[in-house]
Amino acid sequence: MSELQGAWENLRDEVVRLSPFPESQRLRFHIDEGMSWESVRHLERMRATLALIENVIRQSECPAEVVQGVGMVRANLENVLQAI
C-alpha cells in the first residue's frame, strides 16, 4: 500500500510541477479523490477514479511525465489488488 500511496503522491507532484496544461486542474481534482480516505478504504472506488483519470489523459494533451505517473499508479494498484 505504501508504494501505491507513493505513486499517487508522485503523480500529483508531477501534475502540479508541470501545470498549467490542458485539464491539469481537473486531473488534480481526480487525483485528490483517488488519494482520499474513501478511495483507500474501497479500492474499487480508487480503480474507478483511476479509470476516469486515464480517460481524461487520453482525451487531452498531457505531458509524458503525467502519463508515465498514471501508469505507475495503475501498476501499483493492480499489485495491491492481486495481493488482497
N, C-alpha and C positions, 0 to 999 in steps of 0.2 A: 504494500500500500504506500510506503514512503516513496518508492520510485515513481508511482503514479502521481502522487501529490507533487513531487519534484518536476515531473514532466508538465503538469498543468501550470505550475509557477513559472517554469522556463518559457512556456508558450505565451503566457500573459506578459512576461517581461519583454519578449521579442515584439509583441504587438504594440506595447507602449513605446518601446525604443524606436520602432520604425514608423510610428504614426506621425502625421496623418497619411493614410492611404484609403482608397475606397473601402467602405464597410468596416474600418478599424474600430469605430465606436460600437457598432453592432456586435462585432466579434468580442470586444472586451466585455460587453454585457453578458453574452452567452458563455464566455469563459468563466466569468464570476459565478454564473449559475451552475456550471459544471463542477466548480470547486466548492460549492455550497455544502453545508452540513446535510441538507436534504438529499443531495445527489450522492454524497459519500455513504449515507445510510441506505440508499436504494440505488444500487449500481445500474439497474436497468434504466433509471431516470438519467443517470450520467451517460449511459450509452446513447440514449435518445438525444440528449443535448449535444453530444459529440457528433452525431449524425447530422444534426442541424448545422453545426459549425462547418462540417465538411461540405455541406450543400452550399453554404454562403461562400466558401472559398472557391468552389467550382464555378460559381456564377459571377465572380468578381476577379479583379486583378490584384492578387495578394503577393507580397514578397516571398521569395523561395524559402526564406528562413521560417516564415509562418507556416507554410505548407509542410516543411520538414518537422516543425514542432507539433503540428497536429498529428503527423504520422507517429511521432514518439508517444504522444498521449494514447493513440489508438493501440499501439503495440503493448504498452504497459497495462492498459485497461483489459485487453484480451488475456494477458498473462495473469492478472488478478482473477478474472472470471474463470479461467481454467483451473486455478489453484483452489477455488472455493468448492 
